[in-house]
Amino acid sequence: MPKLVITGVDAQGRSCVASCEQLPDANPFNRSSFTADPAATDAALGWVDPADAAAIYEPPPGRSWTVIAQIDPHEQDVRQRTEAPVPGLDERGFHVTRTLDYVYVIDGPLLLDLEAETIDVSPGDVVIQQATRHAWRNLGDHPVRMFTVMVSLEAG
């Protein structure tokens, strides 16, 4: 059964899983909801030093992007990061954006690495990233796709 994973920041300031719950069966009366709390999203923006942000992955302030992201198998992904470094990504692929991201995992499985923990995500899972430092790892041998809506947390 698919799950909803919401990321946050723990008391030590590390990215973590704030909640993880099973999504209800497809039925118009069974709903799982996430309401973006303006105070929480303001706090999330406060966690991100603009100098550390992977700005290349961010929509302009006040805007949103939809992206079908492809995560290549881990060895290939590491090789690509080594050959063509991206500002804001470290050697393990960890990065943070000043965005609220709604991620639907199309293929899988994937590992979502956070600073405090790692969680498995599978096809059908939904991840809500609240401007948290993270990396994606594909331990399989085929690319994995995710559909993502990225909402800028900065006023336009």
Residue frames relative to the residue before (quaternion, step in Angstrom):
aa qw qx qy qz dx dy dz
M 1.0000 0.0000 0.0000 0.0000 0.00 0.00 0.00
P 0.4965 -0.6740 0.4525 0.3073 3.63 -0.85 0.93
K 0.2182 -0.7781 0.5774 0.1165 3.53 -1.24 0.55
L 0.3435 -0.6818 0.6078 0.2186 3.50 -1.39 0.37
V 0.0773 -0.7831 0.6171 0.0000 3.57 -0.72 1.16
I 0.0659 -0.7805 0.6213 0.0202 3.57 -0.82 0.99
T 0.2573 -0.7798 0.5545 0.1350 3.55 -0.77 1.05
G 0.0032 -0.7731 0.6342 -0.0115 3.52 -1.31 0.47
V 0.4836 -0.6210 0.5179 0.3351 3.52 -1.25 -0.48
D 0.3737 -0.7446 0.5111 0.2114 3.58 -0.89 0.98
A 0.7522 -0.4065 0.2815 0.4355 3.57 -1.35 0.03
Q 0.6774 0.4689 -0.2873 0.4885 3.60 1.19 -0.49
G 0.5562 -0.6380 0.3749 0.3783 3.60 1.30 0.08
R 0.5255 0.6259 -0.4102 0.4047 3.60 1.28 0.33
S 0.5215 -0.6077 0.4871 0.3485 3.56 -1.12 0.66
C 0.0452 0.7984 -0.5928 0.0951 3.55 -1.01 0.88
V 0.5529 -0.5271 0.4974 0.4112 3.54 -1.36 -0.05
A 0.2580 -0.7742 0.5612 0.1380 3.58 -0.59 1.16
S 0.7798 -0.1234 0.0641 0.6104 3.57 1.15 -0.63
C 0.0513 -0.7601 0.6475 0.0186 3.53 -1.27 0.54
E 0.1211 0.7994 -0.5762 0.1194 3.56 -0.65 1.11
Q 0.5424 -0.5945 0.4770 0.3533 3.53 -1.20 0.48
L 0.4002 -0.6864 0.5485 0.2605 3.56 -1.02 0.80
P 0.5051 -0.6525 0.4581 0.3306 3.60 -0.99 0.72
D 0.6412 -0.4922 0.4119 0.4206 3.54 -1.30 0.34
A 0.5920 -0.5648 0.4340 0.3772 3.55 -1.20 0.54
N 0.3333 0.6822 -0.5671 0.3193 3.53 -0.45 1.27
P 0.4933 -0.6952 0.4163 0.3164 3.63 -0.70 0.93
F 0.7004 0.4547 -0.2776 0.4750 3.60 1.19 -0.37
N 0.6360 0.4470 -0.3281 0.5367 3.59 1.30 -0.08
R 0.1007 0.8176 -0.5563 0.1093 3.56 -0.43 1.14
S 0.1455 -0.6985 0.6882 0.1313 3.45 -1.32 0.56
S 0.0489 -0.8393 0.5414 0.0085 3.56 -0.73 0.92
F 0.1219 -0.7295 0.6673 0.0872 3.47 -1.34 0.48
T 0.0891 -0.7775 0.6215 0.0376 3.53 -0.75 1.03
A 0.3803 -0.7159 0.5366 0.2343 3.54 -0.70 1.08
D 0.2411 -0.7629 0.5909 0.1034 3.54 -0.64 1.20
P 0.4593 -0.7107 0.4456 0.2923 3.63 -0.54 1.08
A 0.6372 0.5158 -0.3445 0.4574 3.62 0.98 -0.71
A 0.6648 0.4959 -0.3060 0.4675 3.59 0.99 -0.83
T 0.6774 0.4698 -0.3137 0.4711 3.60 0.92 -0.79
D 0.5938 0.5314 -0.3651 0.4813 3.61 1.12 -0.57
A 0.6437 0.5077 -0.3184 0.4759 3.58 0.99 -0.85
A 0.6309 0.5362 -0.3350 0.4497 3.58 0.96 -0.85
L 0.6445 0.5078 -0.3247 0.4705 3.57 0.94 -0.82
G 0.6376 0.5411 -0.3174 0.4472 3.58 1.08 -0.71
W 0.6045 0.5701 -0.3518 0.4312 3.60 1.20 -0.47
V 0.7160 0.4694 -0.2374 0.4590 3.56 1.16 -0.60
D 0.2749 -0.7138 0.6236 0.1615 3.53 -0.80 1.06
P 0.4774 -0.6975 0.4409 0.3020 3.63 -0.57 1.06
A 0.6207 0.5501 -0.3488 0.4364 3.60 1.08 -0.62
D 0.6977 0.4620 -0.2635 0.4800 3.60 1.18 -0.53
A 0.5432 0.6607 -0.3919 0.3389 3.59 1.19 -0.41
A 0.3986 -0.6667 0.5760 0.2546 3.53 -1.19 0.69
A 0.1521 -0.8658 0.4720 0.0666 3.54 0.58 1.28
I 0.5569 0.6130 -0.3924 0.4000 3.60 1.14 -0.53
Y 0.7115 0.4387 -0.2468 0.4903 3.59 1.18 -0.57
E 0.6151 0.5867 -0.3368 0.4048 3.62 1.24 0.00
P 0.4292 -0.6458 0.5493 0.3113 3.58 -1.06 0.67
P 0.6315 -0.5162 0.3933 0.4243 3.60 -1.19 0.32
P 0.6622 -0.5033 0.3598 0.4227 3.63 -1.15 0.49
G 0.8249 0.2144 -0.1882 0.4880 3.54 -1.01 0.93
R 0.6703 0.4823 -0.2885 0.4846 3.61 1.26 0.02
S 0.2772 -0.7252 0.6022 0.1862 3.54 -1.39 0.11
W 0.1663 -0.7485 0.6305 0.1210 3.52 -1.30 0.46
T 0.1825 -0.7003 0.6647 0.1853 3.51 -1.29 0.44
V 0.0360 -0.8072 0.5865 -0.0563 3.53 -0.90 1.00
I 0.1682 -0.6924 0.6803 0.1717 3.54 -1.14 0.65
A 0.1404 -0.8146 0.5620 0.0291 3.53 -0.28 1.32
Q 0.1986 -0.7541 0.6148 0.1184 3.54 -1.13 0.70
I 0.1514 -0.7609 0.6271 0.0697 3.55 -0.88 1.03
D 0.2880 -0.7795 0.5356 0.1501 3.56 -0.50 1.19
P 0.6664 -0.4622 0.3727 0.4509 3.59 -1.24 0.31
H 0.6859 -0.5693 0.2799 0.3565 3.54 -1.02 0.96
E 0.6838 0.4840 -0.3125 0.4478 3.61 0.74 -0.95
Q 0.6539 0.5017 -0.3037 0.4780 3.58 0.99 -0.84
D 0.6386 0.5336 -0.3126 0.4579 3.58 1.00 -0.86
V 0.6520 0.5017 -0.3066 0.4788 3.60 0.95 -0.89
R 0.6434 0.5250 -0.3200 0.4560 3.59 0.93 -0.90
Q 0.6613 0.5066 -0.3075 0.4599 3.60 0.92 -0.91
R 0.6626 0.4967 -0.3109 0.4665 3.62 0.95 -0.83
T 0.6448 0.5167 -0.3174 0.4653 3.58 1.09 -0.71
E 0.7142 0.4599 -0.2537 0.4627 3.58 0.92 -0.93
A 0.8002 0.0912 -0.0249 0.5923 3.60 1.05 -0.70
P 0.1609 -0.8251 0.5349 0.0848 3.60 0.29 1.23
V 0.2442 -0.7494 0.6024 0.1260 3.55 -1.13 0.77
P 0.4808 -0.6666 0.4767 0.3119 3.62 -0.76 0.94
G 0.7713 0.3175 -0.2571 0.4880 3.56 -0.87 0.99
L 0.6721 0.4157 -0.2996 0.5346 3.61 1.26 -0.22
D 0.2889 -0.7438 0.5676 0.2028 3.58 -0.89 0.86
E 0.7511 -0.4191 0.2621 0.4376 3.58 -1.29 0.06
R 0.6898 0.4470 -0.2854 0.4929 3.61 1.20 -0.39
G 0.5780 -0.5980 0.3710 0.4133 3.57 1.29 -0.05
F 0.4290 0.6931 -0.4764 0.3297 3.59 1.26 0.03
H 0.1253 0.7685 -0.6170 0.1143 3.52 -1.08 0.87
V 0.1583 -0.7534 0.6267 0.1211 3.53 -1.33 0.21
T 0.1173 -0.7710 0.6217 0.0728 3.54 -1.13 0.69
R 0.4677 -0.6547 0.5171 0.2921 3.55 -1.24 0.51
T 0.4794 0.6520 -0.4194 0.4113 3.52 0.79 1.18
L 0.3160 -0.6385 0.6514 0.2610 3.48 -1.42 0.24
D 0.0961 -0.8324 0.5458 -0.0047 3.58 -0.48 1.24
Y 0.1528 -0.7349 0.6555 0.0828 3.53 -1.05 0.91
V 0.0542 -0.8312 0.5513 -0.0470 3.57 -0.38 1.29
Y 0.0962 -0.7578 0.6438 0.0447 3.57 -0.91 0.98
V 0.3047 -0.7640 0.5448 0.1635 3.56 -0.63 1.14
I 0.2579 -0.7861 0.5489 0.1197 3.58 -0.56 1.23
D 0.7819 0.1367 -0.0390 0.6070 3.57 0.85 -1.05
G 0.1005 0.8165 -0.5669 0.0437 3.56 -1.16 -0.03
P 0.5717 0.0411 -0.7438 -0.3438 1.39 -2.46 -0.45
L 0.2216 -0.7277 0.6319 0.1488 3.52 -1.44 0.20
L 0.3057 -0.6776 0.6184 0.2549 3.51 -1.35 0.22
L 0.1931 -0.7304 0.6439 0.1211 3.54 -1.01 0.89
D 0.1546 -0.7944 0.5851 0.0522 3.55 -0.45 1.27
L 0.0533 -0.7532 0.6556 0.0049 3.52 -0.93 1.03
E 0.6694 -0.5153 0.3249 0.4252 3.60 -1.14 0.29
A 0.7530 0.3906 -0.2122 0.4852 3.61 1.00 -0.75
E 0.8185 0.0043 0.0540 0.5720 3.60 1.15 -0.49
T 0.3073 -0.7017 0.6090 0.2059 3.51 -1.41 0.14
I 0.0632 -0.7918 0.6069 0.0276 3.57 -1.02 0.80
D 0.4274 -0.6758 0.5421 0.2583 3.57 -1.12 0.77
V 0.0356 -0.7612 0.6460 0.0447 3.55 -1.08 0.76
S 0.1929 -0.7951 0.5739 0.0355 3.52 -1.09 0.87
P 0.7009 -0.4266 0.3267 0.4691 3.59 -1.24 0.16
G 0.7722 0.3149 -0.2638 0.4847 3.54 -0.94 0.96
D 0.5634 0.5894 -0.3959 0.4224 3.59 1.21 -0.28
V 0.2276 -0.7401 0.6194 0.1299 3.53 -1.26 0.59
V 0.0960 -0.7728 0.6264 0.0336 3.56 -0.98 0.94
I 0.1279 -0.7557 0.6374 0.0791 3.55 -0.97 0.89
Q 0.1589 -0.7906 0.5905 0.0309 3.52 -0.51 1.31
Q 0.1311 -0.7974 0.5870 0.0490 3.57 -0.70 1.09
A 0.7317 -0.4224 0.2383 0.4790 3.58 0.40 1.27
T 0.4152 0.7094 -0.4678 0.3249 3.57 0.93 0.90
R 0.5310 -0.6218 0.4817 0.3153 3.54 -1.17 0.74
H 0.1609 0.7961 -0.5558 0.1774 3.57 -0.73 1.09
A 0.1233 -0.7382 0.6522 0.1206 3.51 -1.42 0.09
W 0.2984 -0.7203 0.5969 0.1891 3.54 -1.23 0.55
R 0.0499 -0.7893 0.6113 0.0289 3.59 -1.00 0.82
N 0.1658 -0.7589 0.6268 0.0601 3.51 -0.94 1.03
L 0.1503 -0.8199 0.5490 0.0619 3.59 -0.34 1.23
G 0.5283 0.6297 -0.4076 0.3979 3.58 1.29 0.05
D 0.5347 -0.6360 0.4538 0.3220 3.55 -1.30 -0.17
H 0.6773 0.3990 -0.2905 0.5456 3.60 1.30 0.26
P 0.5785 -0.5693 0.4356 0.3893 3.61 -1.12 0.52
V 0.2330 -0.7448 0.6136 0.1198 3.55 -1.23 0.65
R 0.2149 -0.7947 0.5583 0.1029 3.57 -0.95 0.90
M 0.0889 -0.7550 0.6482 0.0440 3.52 -1.27 0.66
F 0.2693 -0.7134 0.6175 0.1929 3.55 -1.11 0.71
T 0.0272 -0.8308 0.5536 -0.0509 3.57 -0.66 1.14
V 0.1465 -0.7142 0.6752 0.1121 3.50 -1.17 0.77
M 0.1090 -0.7954 0.5961 0.0154 3.56 -0.63 1.20
V 0.1072 -0.7953 0.5965 0.0162 3.58 -0.68 1.15
S 0.4175 -0.7091 0.5075 0.2556 3.58 -0.67 1.06
L 0.3210 -0.7391 0.5607 0.1907 3.57 -1.00 0.82
E 0.6018 0.5475 -0.3615 0.4555 3.56 1.27 -0.06
A 0.5215 -0.6446 0.4632 0.3131 3.54 -0.97 0.87
G 0.3975 -0.7383 0.5031 0.2091 3.55 -1.06 0.79
